[in-house]
Amino acid sequence: MSSTLPASQYCDRVFDGTHATPKAVDEGKPLVTSKNIVGGTLDLGDCYNISLEDYEEIKRRSYVSQWDVLFSMIGSVGEVYLEKNKRIEYAVKNVGVFSCLNEKRAQWLYYYLKSPTAAKIIKNQLSGAVQKFLGLGALRNFPIPQFIEERYESVSFLSALDAKIELNQRLNAELEGMAKLLYDYWFVQFDFPMSAAQAAAIGKPRLQGQPYRASGGKIIYNETLKREIPAEWNAESLNCLGEIIGGSTPSTKQEDHFTSHGTPWITPKDMSRNAQNKFISRGETDVTEAGIKSASLTLLPVGSVLMSSRAPIGYTAIARNPVTTNQGFKSFVPSKGYSTEFIYYTLNHQMKVIEQNASGSTFKEVSGGTLKAIQTQLPEPNVRAEFSKILKPMLAQQDTLEQQNQELTTLRDWLLPMLMNGQVTVG
């Protein structure tokens, strides 16, 4: 690295957010904390709102501007976000702000803070016995390499990679929104396309293909579910969706049970790290054949829907390749006539009910027996087949975009330290 400056000299200003805890309100302005900065993004959907009065009070002290770099100061210390927008309508709490007021200098700082060099400095300067944090004084004195105009092309290249990753994420989010809307429209509002037989049954054959409920399709009260469902549908257990498979953990005392290149073995922690994706290939570690045999692990086929059943409940993902899991899962193998797509969205739709039926004093857990007892409405074969026909290419595109992003992220993270150090240049 080149010679450095303390951040207070490199930046126009270095400050942090409020230390107070404003009262949450139903409608107001988002309050961003360190937990909202994840993987270079800002998750405003997970913020709580504060009153306009509290928002204005925080802004007077801690106003975020375009080309500021936000830094998580507590918890997952070192997560960063580059604010590119001119209009900022959130306040910050326990978040450090490196205010550059200049696009190039801000991007240089942002990528440096993501580099291994900066990560090592952050680790060495952490304070706190219970919860680690980096104080404002440490941020102001943080050593930043002087900006070098000749090496800015390297930063531009990294920024282009991030722009492609962000575009893929937006496309994936749009596809996900479409898929959820279709599921809701067909299986919650019951406005799936009416079949010829259903249209004939109500004496309106011309309505074939029109929305079922809106076109007068027959709706009846179901005693099991205690609600109305289409006449042709049934109340069934979640067990009918597919074979429910649990997992287990091979003995950690045997080194030959685990490996870095074996059969993928997924844990809830892996699912947490994969939470922004729909598909999963592998976790932090793999298991060997000896590990599989010792723990009687079941190999889940491609297309199985993994669901974490404890610590925490509710993470779901689709197996991109054969995988195994630990005991924190109840996974669904699509072996009973229901597609991966239908199982995935049905489980997510039913997740609140699943969580409400969890039990346990130390931590909540959902058993296979609990899942078998939960009832839901299941459509006739032709409706779910048509749903899967529409969804299958959409999920395939999402899978492709996710894999592209994984490759781009790996490339970016590999190049980042070399580009920032000047070891590699962009020609």
LINWOCOR-V227391 format. One record per backbone hydrogen bond with DSSP energy under -1.0 kcal/mol. CO is the residue of the C=O (numbers start at 1). NH is the residue of the N-H. Records with the same first field share a line. If there is no record, write none. Layout:
CO: NH ; NH
This chain:
3: 146
5: 144
6: 9 ; 10
7: 11
13: 99
15: 97
18: 94
29: 50
30: 91
32: 93
33: 36
34: 37
36: 43
38: 41
41: 38
42: 44
44: 47
48: 31
49: 25
50: 29
51: 55
52: 56
53: 57
54: 58
55: 59
56: 60
58: 61 ; 62
65: 68
67: 100
68: 83
69: 98
70: 81
71: 96
72: 78
73: 134
75: 77
76: 79
79: 72
81: 70
83: 67
91: 32
92: 18
94: 73
95: 17
96: 71
97: 15
98: 69
99: 12 ; 13
102: 106
103: 107
104: 108
105: 109
106: 110
107: 111
108: 112
109: 113
112: 115
115: 119
116: 120
117: 121
118: 122
119: 123
120: 124
121: 125
127: 133
132: 75
133: 127
135: 139
136: 140
137: 141
140: 8
142: 7
144: 5
148: 151
149: 152
151: 154
152: 156
153: 157
154: 158
155: 159
156: 160
157: 161
158: 162
159: 163
160: 164
161: 165
162: 166
163: 167
164: 168
165: 169
166: 170
167: 171
168: 172
169: 173
170: 174
171: 175
172: 176
173: 177
174: 178
175: 179
176: 180
177: 181
178: 182
179: 183
180: 184
181: 185
182: 186
183: 187
184: 188 ; 189
185: 191
190: 213
192: 212
194: 209
195: 199
196: 200
197: 201
198: 202
199: 204
200: 203
204: 207
205: 208
207: 210
210: 194
211: 215
212: 217
213: 216
218: 231
220: 229
222: 226 ; 227
227: 222
229: 220
230: 233
234: 378
236: 376
237: 240
238: 241
243: 333
245: 331
251: 254
254: 257
255: 258
257: 288
259: 286
263: 287
264: 324
266: 326
267: 271
268: 272
269: 273
270: 274
272: 275
274: 277
278: 318
280: 320
285: 265
286: 259
287: 263
288: 292
289: 293
290: 294
291: 295
292: 297
300: 323
301: 304
304: 319
305: 332
306: 317
307: 330
308: 314
309: 366
315: 308
317: 306
318: 280
319: 303
323: 300
324: 266
325: 248
328: 309
331: 245
332: 305
333: 243 ; 335
339: 343
340: 344
341: 345
342: 346
343: 347
344: 348
345: 349
346: 350
350: 354
351: 355
352: 356
353: 357
355: 358
359: 365
365: 359
367: 371
368: 372
374: 238
376: 236
378: 234
380: 384
381: 385
382: 386
383: 387
384: 388
385: 389
386: 390
387: 391
388: 392
391: 395
392: 396
393: 397
394: 398
395: 399
396: 400
397: 401
398: 402
399: 403
400: 404
401: 405
402: 406
403: 407
404: 408
405: 409
406: 410
407: 411
408: 412
409: 413
410: 414
411: 415
412: 416
415: 419
416: 420
417: 421
418: 423 ; 424
